[in-house]
């Protein structure tokens, strides 16, 4: 299991919200925590300690270092110290750790505190991961960080890597996190610079949307059920947010990609549809019959259809009188109306039905 997944798991175990964790760590909003838990943003070695404290656990737990690995730390420190032709006294002077304490570490009779490991590693010219024996690696192709000598991490990287390669073949140009961060900044600078010619700014806008597309794919583990780039671009262009951002290039982009609902304004992560269980049912398997609508249900649906139609002919289905409601938002409105009308009909039935015909009265008489 990766670091970001352990952070999310531990937070949920504590019943802590993303907002609460963000506040504890000094972040301005939950969005940073959300990106970290999705594996989009990485955290530095020094920040792992802060996360561990906020989540009431240890850095070793978050990094997935097994208990038996702890007792190798002393051996590793001793081995590297000897390779560097350094005595315990010399290492003690460089780290300000007493010789007696260093000796306990090397004899595996005591474990170094977390804040001492980076200090020891720096003086021995190695990384903290080397001291901890985790062999943390970063795949140069899919850009996933994982611990190679932990089986679960190794298998997880293998699957993630395969998904990344498949996504590249299906969707074309798909960038890794490192490429996304580099290209996003570059594209942003180009399309915001008014002195650049229109073609250059237009192409930068496309690259900018490709960054979000690659990030959205990564967020769903490169699911092949994700929409293609052209469809995704149309969803972004349907948002007021991107209309303002792309400025003079917006109309030309819409001419190429069009607009399409599917992402709420300000949202860039597409959630692939959950496969229906019916997808795996053989064709000749008998399907359950669709429930027949009651008289009340038919009347409610008719009222809802008429209401939506009337609102559509005016400015009723608009947000702040500017942004048209999406299909998803209209469905949410229908659901709310359906519940409210059903409750109203039930109350009317209870109020106007004579007592002798009420079901509860009949039950009491039996």
N, C-alpha and C positions, 0 to 999 in steps of 0.2 A: 504494500500500500504506500502511495506517495505522501510526501509531507503535507500537501494541501488537503488531501482527503482525511488525514489524521486530525488536522486542525478543525475541519468541519465536523468530524465525528465526535471529537472531544467537546466542542462547543454545544452540540446537540445533547450530549450526555449531561451537561450542566444545565440544560434548559435555558441557555443564554442566546439572545437574539444577535443578529449581525450588528445592529445599532449599538447594543451594549458592549460588544467586543471592540467595535471601532472607537467608542468613547474611552474605554480602558487603555487603548493603545495610542490615543491622541490623534486618530484620523478624523477628518471633518465629516465624513459620511460613510454609510454602510457599503457604498459601491466599491470601495477599495477592498474591503473584506470579501465581498462577493467575487471580485476578480481573482483574488488570491485563492479562494476556495474552489474556483473553477479551473485553477491551474494556468490562468492567463498571465497574472503578475507573479513574479518570483519575489522571495524575501531574502534579505542578506543574512549571513551567519550571525551577526550581532543581534538582529531582530528576532531570531528564533528564541532567544532567551526571554525576550519581552512577551512573546506569544505564549511561551510555556508558563510564565508567571501569571499572566492574565487568565489562562485556562487551567490553573492549579495543577500543573503537571511538570514534567522535566523535559529539557531539550532532547534528551536521549529517547524519550518515548515518542516525541513528535518526529524525530528522524528515523524511528523504526529500528534502533539499535537493540538487538536482543541482549538479554541478561548475560549470557555466556561471553558476549563480545567485550563486556566491561573488564574482564580479567586479562584481556590481551593488551590493554592500554599500557600497562607497566612494561611489558615485554617490548612493545613497539618503541616507547620512549628510550629505553635502555639501548636497544639495537641502533637507533638513529644517532643517539649521543656518542656511542662508540665508533660508529662509521664516520662521524664528524671529528673524531679524535679529541673529544671534549670530556673533561672530568666532571663529576657531580658538583665539585666546588665551583668550577667555571660556570656551569649551567645555573647554579644557585645564585651567583653574582648577577648574571644576566636577567634572571627572572624575579629576583628578590624572594625566592622560595627557599626556606631553610633546607640545608643539606639533609637533615634527618627526615624531613617530610618528603623530599625527592626520593630518598632511599626507600621509604614506605611505598611510594608509588611504584618504583621499579621492582619491588619484591611482591607486588600485587596484594599488599596487606591493607592498602587504602586507595581510594579513587580520587583523582584530582577534582576540585570543584569546577563547574562548567566554565566560569570566567578565567580560569587558569590555563585551560587547554589552548586557546588561541595564542596566549603569551608564550607557552612552551613551544608550540608549533612554529611561531615566528622566530624564536631564538635558534631553533633547529633547522630553519629554512625549509619547512614543509607546510602543508595545509592542515587545518584542524581535522579535516576528513581523514587524512593520512594517519594522524594520531589515533582517531577513533576507530580506524580499521573498517570504514564503511565503503571505501572505493567508489565514491559518488561520481557518476559519469553523466555527461551531457551528450545525447545523440546529435551528431552534426547534421543529420538529415531531417528527422522529425522534431529536433530541438527539445526532446523530453529529458528531464533530469531523473536519474534512477540509481538505486544501489545495486550494482551488478552481482554482489555475492549474497543477496537475499532473494530466494526463489520467487516469492510473490512479486517483487519489483521486477525481476528479470522477465517473468511471464507477462506482466502488465505492459512492459515496454515492447515486448515482442508483438502483442496484439495491437497496441497503439500504433506501432511502426507500420504494420501491415495495413491498418486502416488508412494511414496517411498516404501510403503508396497507391492504394486503390482509389482514394479520393482524387489524387493527382491525375490518374488515368481517366476517371469519369468526368471530373469538373475542369480539367485543364490546369491553368496556373493556380496553384495553392501554395501559399507562403508559410514558412515557419514563424514562430513568435519573434525571433531575432530579426527576420526579414520584414515582418509586419511593422515592428517598432521603427526600423530604419526608413522604410518606404513611406510610412504614414507622415512622419515629420517632413520628409523631402517633398511629398506631394502637397502637403498643407502650405508650405512656404511658396510653392510655385503658383497654385491657383489663387492665393491671396495677394500676390504681387501684381498690381495693375499694369506695370510696365511690360510684363510678359505678353507675347502675342496670344490671340484667342485659342489657336490650336493647342498650344503648349498648356494653357490653363485647362482646357477641355480634357485633354489626355490625363492631366494630373488628377482631375476629379474622378476619372474612371479608375485610376490607380488607388485613389483614396477609398473608393467603394470596394475595390478588390481587397484592400486591407481588412475592412469590416467583414467581408465575405469569408476570408480565410480564418478570421478570428471566430466567427459564428460557427464555422465547420469544426474548428478545434473544440469549441464549447460543447458540442454534441458528440465528441469523440469520433469525428469524421464519418458520421452516419451517412450512408448512401441515400437515405430518404430525405436528406436536405434538398431544398430547391436549388436549381442551377443559378449561375451568376446573373444571367439576364433577368430572370424572375426576381431574384434578390435585389438587384439594382432598381427594378421598377417599384419594389416595396419601399426602398429607402427614399426614392424620388416622390413617393406618395405622402411623405412627411413634410410638414411646414418647416421643421428643423433643417432639413437638407435644402429646401428651396431657398431659404435665407443664406445658408452657408455657401452654396455654389454660385449664387448671384447671377452674373451675365451668362454663365455656361449652362444654367438650369434648363432653359427652353430647348437648347440643342440636345441635352442629355435625355429629356423627355421625348423628343422626336425619335431618338434612337431606341430607348428602352421602354417608353411608355410609363404609366403609373399603375400600381396594383396594391390593393389592401392586403394585410397580412402581418404588418408590424405596427404597433402603436407608436405614436409620435414620440421620438426620443429613444426608441428601443432599436437595438441593432442585432440582438440574438434571435435567430429563427429557431423555433422548437419543432422538430420533425414530428409528424402525426404518429400517435401510438398505433402500432399494427393491431387491427381487430382480430380477435380470436377466430373469426370466421374465415380469415385468410388461410388458415391451416386445415379447415374442415373440408373433407372430400366433397366433390360436386353432388354425388348421389346421396349424401347424408341429409336426412329430413330436417328442415329448419323449422323452428317454432313459428306458429301462425301469429301474424301481427294483431295486437289487441284492437278490438273494434271500439271506435269512439262512442261515448254516451251522448245523449241529446245535449246535456249541459256543456260538454267539451266542444261539440260542434259549434254551439252558440258563442262560446268564448273565443274560439279560433276566428270566427267571422268578425267579431267585434275588434280583435287585435289587427286583422288584415285591413279593415276599413280605417282604423286609427292610424296605422303606419302609412297607408296610402295617402290619407289627408295631410299628414305631417310632411310627407315627401314632396307634396305639391306646394308647400310653403317653406319657410326657413326653420321649421320645427325640429328637423333632424340635423342641427348644426351645433358645434361647440362654440360658445361665445360669439355666435352669429358669423363665424368665419370658417371653421374647419368642419367639413361634412363628416357625419358619423360613419364609422367603418361598418362592414357587414357583421363583424364580431360584436360591436357595440349595439347594433340593432337587435341581434339575437339575444343579448343580455337584457335589453329593454323588453322584448317579447316575453322572456322568461319571468321577469318581474310582474308584468301585466297579467300573465297567466295565473300566477300564484295569487295576486290580489283579487282578480275576478272570481277565482274559485272560492276564496274565503268569503267574498261578498255574497255569492250565491248560497253558500252553506248557511250563513247567518240569516239570510232572507227566508230560507226554507224552514229554519228553526222558529223564526218569528211568526210566519203566516200559516204554517201547517197546523190544522186543528189537533188538539191533544190526543183525541182518540185514534188518529192516524199516525201518530209519531211512533217510531220504532222502539224508543226507550220505554214508552208507555205500554206497548204491546208486550215487551219483555217482562215488565213488572207484573202484568196481569196473568202471565203463564204460571 
